[in-house]
Structure formats: C-alpha cells, structure tokens
Amino acid sequence: MHSCKNTCIFENCILKIIMHMKRIYIFSLLIINLVFAQESQVFYSLDDALQTPDQVYTLHLRNQDFKEFPKQIFKFPNLMYLDISENQIQTIPKKIKKLKNLRFLSVSKNNISIIPPEVCQLVNLEVLLLQENNIVSLPENIGSLTNLKKINCAYNSLTGLPDSFGNLTNLRDIILQNNQLSSFPEIILTNKRVTNLSIGNNPLQTIPELISEFIFLEEVDLQNCSLKSIPDSFCSLQRLIHVDLSSNSLSQLPENFGDLQRIEILNLNNNLLVLLPDSFGNLSMLTVSSISDNAIQYLPDSFCNLLNLEKLYVQNNQLKKLPHNFGNLEALLSLHIQGNPLSELPNSFNLLQNLYELSIDYEMLIASAVLIESMSELSRIIVPNIPEDSEKMEGLVEMFPNVTFVK
C-alpha cells in the first residue's frame, strides 16, 4: 500500500504541464529562428565573450549573482539575445538603448522595480521577459516595440497598462498573471493576433463582451480572477484549445459553451457549478476535463459524446449517479470520481477497457468490485478513504493482483 498527497495537487500539476507543452514548443521554435539563423556561438560568461566582442550574438548570463547590470554588455554591438535573469539586478541602465540589434531580452527574476523608457527604443525586440520582479508599471512608450511577439510581466505588481500597449499589434503571447489588475485591461483587445492570453490570479471580477475580438486566441488562463460569470461572447472564440477558468465563483456556464468545439484541455476546478449545459457534449476534441470541487449534481447525457476524453477529474461534487451510457467514453485512461454521493456505477462502466487509473471512494469500490474486475488495463486504484487493516481491502488486493492501490 502506497500513500499520496491530495490528488488535486497532482491533477493541477498535470494540467499545467499539458498546458505549457505546446507553448514551450512554439516558443522554442521562435528562439531558434531568432538566434541560430546567425550560426552564432552561445556565450555563458563575459570573459569569454569579451575575447571576440563583434562575434557575440547570444549571451546567457543567468544566475551569475550579478548585483548590477554589467557595463561590459555594451561592448557587444551585434548582440541579439540577452538572458540576464535570476540575478540580483535592481536597475536597467539607460544605455541599454545602444543594443539596437536585440531581439530577445530577459531580465526576469531580479529585483527590478522600474523599466526605463529607453528599453522601448529597442525596436527590433520580439521577446521581452520581465516576470518575477517588483515592477509597478510599464513605460508609457511601450507601444514603440511594434515588433514584439511575446511579453511576460507575470508575478509583478502591475495595476494597469499604458494606452500605447494597444500599438503592439504583432503580439502573440500576453502573460500578465499574478499582478494587481483590478479590471480586465481592455486596451489589450486591440492586439488581435494574440494566441495565448494568461491573466489569471488578478482580481478582474468580469470579462468584457469584447473578448470575442481575440479571434485567433488558442489558450486562455483566467484562473482565480473572482469571476462570477462568463459572457456568451466568450463562446465565439472557436480557436480555443486550452481554457483555465478554475478557482473562480462561476455558478453556471453559457448555454452555448459547446460552441468551443476545438477545446482539448478544460479546467473548471473549484467553482460553484451545479450543472453543465447540454451543449457540453459538443466539445468533441476534449481530451482532459477537470471539473472537480464544484457542486455538480449530474452530468448531462450528452457528456458521453466526448469520445476523445482521456482524463476526467470530477471528484468532490454532488453526483448521485453517472449517465447510463458512461461506458461510451472508451478513450478514458484516468478517472477521478471520489468524493461524490454515488449510489452505484452504471452497468456500462466495465466498457471502459482502456482505463488504467481510477480514483474512487472505498464504499463504492467495494460495491462495484465485480463490475470493475473485468477492466483489463486497470493498474492503479486510488482510494483516499481506505480503512486501515481492512479485511475487505485484503480481499480486493487478491481480486486485483496486478493493481497498485494508493491511499
């Protein structure tokens, strides 16, 4: 018998890993295009770079305990890629404007509170990473960086964005989570090419109807934004692949939520949902659905049309039964149904022959052991409330000799 921590922690980690896989891949391609097209050597120390200053295009100075921005960097006139993150730098010198060829700049994870307006003279910048500093505002001339494709300002203290932010019409990635934005910054709605918007962990309270302007949006993170509702217009974002609306106060979803037919990963954990709209079953591309820690009383029959669903987290709700055709979800690999007042499992349950992981309450496992026994791929059963030294548990171990039981 093994022990495990709260399965919700594991679940959220899995969702975040999946969430970032595609983004990391696309971002890596961007960096390759930025740097390696120059066939340049990557330098990891100033001493080495200073040997051939005119040949320095890529400089990695991450985590080298710099207390201030190294002046030697200005001796590299052709520098295109500069990563000086994870140091203890407090200010960026105005002379940074001399690095005219910079296309990638990371000053993340320092102690910077002010971004000087001279940064916005680096008009060739395509990637600007400012996350995990002490920044309270962006320069008023940020809109001069018209070639910018990605900006990351997460984990700062921003309360708003300058009006010129709307000039950044080439942006694809806007990352603003974990700031102090008290309302949705509508100025970003002019950035119509955005494919990834991460603005979670801000007390936004509402989402504007005009969010539908993001016609190319594929990923959106709105977790923990004090949202009580989602506008119907949200469901016109039909390119969405990943949606995170977890840890809000949503009591219902729009009736047309099923119009988001390209969604593959959906996180609705920790809301106040009582039911799902009938259109939910139209999410035909859905592979990971997390709707745990709500108050859902039943799943609509259309739910069983989700034939591509591989992971379902529906624990800690108020489900009394599962749909009779639940066995139609033959692609399911991992299912978490513990913490529900289920009275029984449907007869079709044993059709889930691809299921390898099941999280279920002890009483329901005992009552359904015969039904579950025929599921040949099942190799891991999580029973959070399993009694210690249970004779019945010993019987289950004998019944499932190839299964690992986890408490």
C-alpha positions in Angstrom: 0.0 0.0 0.0 1.3 3.4 -1.0 0.3 6.9 0.2 -0.2 10.0 -1.8 -0.9 13.7 -1.2 -4.1 15.4 -2.2 -4.9 14.3 -5.8 -6.0 17.8 -6.7 -2.3 18.9 -6.4 -1.2 16.2 -8.7 -4.1 17.0 -11.1 -3.3 20.7 -11.3 0.4 19.9 -11.9 -0.6 17.6 -14.8 -2.9 20.2 -16.3 -0.2 22.8 -16.1 2.3 20.6 -17.7 0.0 19.8 -20.6 -0.9 23.5 -20.8 2.7 24.6 -21.4 3.8 21.8 -23.7 2.6 23.4 -26.9 3.6 26.9 -25.7 7.1 25.8 -25.0 7.4 24.1 -28.3 6.2 27.2 -30.2 8.4 29.4 -28.1 11.5 27.2 -28.8 10.9 27.5 -32.5 10.8 31.3 -32.1 14.1 31.3 -30.3 15.7 29.1 -32.9 14.6 31.5 -35.6 15.9 34.4 -33.6 19.3 33.1 -32.7 20.6 30.2 -34.6 19.9 31.6 -38.0 23.1 33.6 -37.3 25.1 30.4 -36.7 26.5 32.2 -33.6 28.3 30.8 -30.7 26.4 30.9 -27.4 28.4 32.6 -24.7 27.9 31.9 -21.0 30.4 34.2 -19.5 31.5 37.8 -20.0 35.2 36.9 -20.0 34.7 34.5 -22.9 32.5 36.9 -24.8 35.0 39.8 -24.5 37.6 37.8 -26.5 35.6 38.4 -29.7 33.1 41.1 -28.9 32.0 41.7 -32.5 31.0 38.0 -32.8 28.8 37.9 -29.8 25.1 37.4 -30.8 23.9 35.2 -27.9 24.7 35.8 -24.3 23.4 33.7 -21.4 24.2 35.3 -18.0 21.5 33.6 -16.0 22.1 33.0 -12.3 25.6 34.5 -12.0 25.0 36.6 -8.9 25.2 40.0 -10.6 24.2 42.8 -8.3 24.0 45.3 -11.1 23.7 45.3 -14.9 27.2 44.6 -16.3 28.6 47.5 -18.3 30.6 45.1 -20.4 27.5 44.1 -22.2 27.6 47.4 -24.1 30.8 46.2 -25.9 28.7 43.7 -27.9 27.3 45.8 -30.8 25.8 42.8 -32.6 24.0 41.3 -29.6 20.7 39.8 -30.5 19.8 37.5 -27.5 20.5 38.5 -23.9 19.4 36.5 -20.9 20.4 38.1 -17.6 17.6 36.6 -15.5 17.9 35.1 -12.0 20.4 37.7 -10.7 20.0 40.5 -8.1 19.9 43.4 -10.5 17.8 46.4 -9.3 18.1 48.8 -12.2 18.4 48.7 -16.0 20.8 51.4 -17.3 19.5 53.9 -19.9 22.4 52.9 -22.1 20.5 49.7 -22.9 19.1 51.7 -25.9 22.5 51.1 -27.5 21.8 47.4 -28.0 19.9 48.2 -31.2 20.0 44.6 -32.5 18.4 43.0 -29.5 15.5 40.7 -30.4 15.3 38.8 -27.2 15.7 40.3 -23.7 15.1 38.5 -20.4 15.6 40.3 -17.1 13.2 38.1 -15.2 13.7 37.0 -11.6 15.7 40.1 -10.5 14.8 42.9 -8.1 13.8 45.5 -10.8 11.1 48.0 -9.9 11.3 50.4 -12.9 11.6 49.6 -16.6 13.3 52.7 -18.1 11.7 54.1 -21.3 15.0 53.5 -23.1 14.1 49.8 -23.3 11.3 50.8 -25.6 13.9 52.2 -28.1 14.9 48.6 -28.8 12.6 48.5 -31.7 13.8 45.1 -33.0 12.7 43.3 -29.8 10.5 40.3 -30.4 10.6 38.8 -26.9 10.6 40.7 -23.6 10.6 38.8 -20.4 10.1 40.8 -17.2 8.4 38.3 -14.9 9.1 37.9 -11.2 10.4 41.4 -10.4 8.9 44.3 -8.5 7.5 46.3 -11.4 4.6 48.5 -10.7 4.1 50.0 -14.2 5.3 49.7 -17.8 6.8 52.6 -19.7 4.3 54.9 -21.4 6.1 54.3 -24.7 5.9 50.5 -24.5 3.9 50.8 -27.7 7.1 51.6 -29.7 8.1 48.0 -29.6 5.9 47.2 -32.6 7.8 44.0 -33.5 7.1 42.4 -30.1 5.6 39.0 -30.3 5.8 37.9 -26.6 5.7 39.8 -23.4 5.8 38.2 -20.0 5.1 40.5 -17.0 3.8 37.8 -14.6 4.4 38.0 -10.9 4.8 41.7 -10.6 2.7 44.5 -9.1 1.0 46.0 -12.2 -2.3 47.8 -11.6 -2.8 48.7 -15.3 -1.3 49.0 -18.7 -0.3 52.2 -20.6 -2.6 53.2 -23.5 0.3 52.6 -26.0 0.1 48.9 -25.2 -2.6 48.8 -27.9 0.0 49.6 -30.5 1.7 46.1 -30.0 -0.3 44.6 -32.8 2.2 41.8 -33.5 1.8 40.3 -30.0 1.1 36.5 -29.9 1.7 35.9 -26.2 0.5 38.2 -23.4 1.3 36.9 -20.0 0.1 39.0 -17.1 -0.9 36.6 -14.4 -0.2 37.3 -10.7 -0.4 41.1 -10.7 -2.8 43.5 -9.2 -5.1 44.2 -12.1 -8.5 45.1 -10.7 -10.3 45.0 -14.0 -9.7 43.5 -17.4 -7.3 45.8 -19.3 -9.4 46.3 -22.4 -6.5 48.1 -24.2 -5.1 44.6 -25.0 -8.2 43.8 -27.1 -6.6 45.8 -30.0 -3.9 43.1 -30.2 -6.0 40.9 -32.4 -3.2 38.4 -33.3 -2.9 37.1 -29.7 -3.0 33.3 -29.5 -2.1 33.0 -25.8 -3.5 35.2 -23.0 -2.5 34.4 -19.4 -4.1 36.9 -17.0 -5.0 34.6 -14.1 -4.6 35.5 -10.4 -5.8 39.0 -10.8 -9.0 40.3 -9.2 -10.7 41.1 -12.5 -14.2 40.3 -11.4 -15.6 40.5 -15.0 -14.7 39.6 -18.6 -15.8 42.1 -21.2 -18.1 41.1 -24.1 -15.5 42.3 -26.5 -13.2 39.4 -25.6 -14.6 38.0 -28.8 -12.2 40.3 -30.5 -9.4 37.8 -29.9 -10.4 35.8 -32.9 -7.0 33.9 -33.0 -6.9 33.0 -29.3 -5.9 29.4 -28.6 -5.0 29.4 -24.9 -6.6 31.5 -22.1 -5.8 31.4 -18.4 -8.4 33.2 -16.2 -7.9 31.2 -13.1 -8.6 32.9 -9.7 -9.9 36.1 -11.2 -13.0 36.5 -8.9 -15.3 35.8 -11.9 -19.0 35.1 -11.3 -20.0 34.7 -14.9 -18.7 34.2 -18.4 -20.2 36.3 -21.2 -21.9 34.5 -24.1 -19.4 36.1 -26.5 -16.6 34.1 -24.9 -18.0 31.1 -26.7 -17.3 32.7 -30.1 -13.6 32.1 -29.6 -13.7 29.0 -31.6 -9.9 28.5 -32.0 -9.6 27.9 -28.2 -7.7 24.8 -27.4 -6.9 25.3 -23.7 -9.1 27.1 -21.2 -8.4 27.5 -17.5 -11.3 29.0 -15.5 -10.5 27.3 -12.2 -10.8 28.9 -8.8 -13.5 31.4 -9.6 -17.1 31.7 -8.4 -18.8 30.5 -11.6 -22.3 29.2 -10.9 -23.1 28.3 -14.5 -21.6 28.3 -18.0 -23.2 29.9 -21.0 -25.7 27.7 -22.8 -23.6 28.0 -25.9 -20.4 26.8 -24.2 -20.4 23.8 -26.6 -19.6 26.1 -29.5 -16.0 25.9 -28.3 -15.5 22.7 -30.3 -11.7 22.8 -30.5 -11.1 22.8 -26.8 -8.7 19.9 -25.8 -8.0 20.9 -22.2 -10.6 22.4 -19.9 -10.1 23.3 -16.2 -13.2 24.3 -14.3 -12.0 23.2 -10.8 -13.1 24.9 -7.7 -16.1 26.9 -8.8 -19.8 26.9 -7.8 -21.1 24.9 -10.8 -24.3 23.0 -10.1 -24.8 21.6 -13.6 -23.2 21.7 -17.1 -25.1 22.9 -20.2 -26.5 20.3 -22.6 -24.2 21.6 -25.2 -21.2 20.4 -23.2 -21.3 17.2 -25.2 -20.4 19.1 -28.3 -16.8 19.6 -27.1 -15.8 16.7 -29.4 -12.0 17.4 -29.2 -11.9 17.4 -25.4 -9.1 15.1 -24.0 -8.7 16.5 -20.4 -11.7 17.8 -18.4 -11.3 18.9 -14.8 -14.5 19.9 -13.1 -13.7 18.8 -9.6 -14.6 20.7 -6.4 -17.9 22.1 -7.6 -21.5 21.2 -6.7 -22.4 19.4 -9.8 -25.4 17.2 -9.3 -25.5 15.3 -12.5 -23.7 15.0 -15.9 -25.9 15.6 -18.9 -26.4 12.6 -21.2 -24.6 14.5 -23.9 -21.4 14.3 -21.8 -21.0 10.7 -23.0 -20.5 12.1 -26.6 -17.0 13.1 -25.5 -15.4 10.2 -27.3 -11.8 11.7 -27.2 -11.9 12.2 -23.5 -8.8 10.6 -21.8 -8.7 12.2 -18.4 -11.7 13.2 -16.3 -11.5 14.8 -12.9 -14.9 15.1 -11.4 -14.2 14.4 -7.7 -15.7 16.3 -4.8 -19.1 17.2 -6.4 -22.6 16.1 -5.6 -23.0 13.4 -8.2 -25.5 10.7 -7.2 -25.1 8.7 -10.4 -23.3 8.7 -13.7 -25.1 8.6 -17.0 -26.3 5.2 -18.0 -24.2 5.4 -21.2 -21.0 6.4 -19.4 -19.2 3.4 -20.9 -19.3 5.2 -24.3 -16.2 7.1 -23.0 -14.0 4.3 -24.3 -10.9 6.6 -24.6 -10.8 7.3 -20.9 -7.4 6.5 -19.3 -7.8 8.2 -16.0 -11.0 8.8 -14.0 -11.4 10.5 -10.6 -14.9 10.2 -9.1 -14.2 10.1 -5.3 -15.9 12.5 -3.0 -19.4 12.1 -4.6 -22.5 10.6 -3.1 -22.7 7.9 -5.8 -25.2 5.1 -5.1 -23.9 2.8 -7.8 -22.0 2.7 -11.1 -23.8 2.2 -14.4 -23.7 -1.3 -16.0 -21.8 0.2 -18.9 -18.9 1.1 -16.6 -16.9 -2.0 -17.5 -16.8 -0.9 -21.1 -14.0 1.4 -20.1 -11.4 -1.1 -21.1 -8.6 1.4 -21.7 -8.9 2.8 -18.1 -5.6 2.4 -16.2 -6.2 4.8 -13.3 -9.3 5.0 -11.1 -9.8 7.2 -8.0 -12.9 6.1 -6.1 -14.3 6.0 -2.6 -13.8 2.8 -0.6 -17.5 2.0 -0.3 -18.1 2.4 -4.0 -15.1 0.3 -4.8 -16.4 -2.5 -2.5 -19.9 -2.3 -4.0 -18.6 -2.3 -7.6 -15.6 -4.7 -7.4 -17.2 -7.3 -9.6 -18.0 -4.7 -12.3 -14.5 -3.2 -12.2 -12.7 -6.6 -12.1 -13.1 -7.1 -15.9 -11.3 -3.9 -16.7 -8.0 -5.5 -18.0 -5.9 -2.3 -18.3 -6.6 -1.1 -14.8 -3.3 -0.9 -12.9 -3.7 1.9 -10.3 -6.6 2.5 -7.9 -6.6 5.5 -5.6 -8.8 5.0 -2.5 -8.4 8.1 -0.4 -10.6 7.0 2.5 -9.5 3.3 2.7 -9.7 1.9 6.2 -6.5 0.7 7.8 -6.1 -3.1 8.3 -9.4 -3.8 6.3 -10.1 -7.4 5.6 -12.2 -6.4 2.7 -9.2 -4.5 1.4 -7.1 -7.6 1.6 -9.8 -9.3 -0.5 -9.6 -6.6 -3.1 -5.9 -6.9 -3.4 -6.4 -10.6 -4.1 -9.1 -9.8 -6.6 -6.9 -7.3 -8.4 -3.4 -8.8 -8.2 -2.0 -6.5 -11.0 -3.3 -3.3 -9.4 -1.4 -0.9 -7.2 -3.6 0.6 -4.5 -2.8 4.1 -3.4 -4.4 5.8 -0.4 
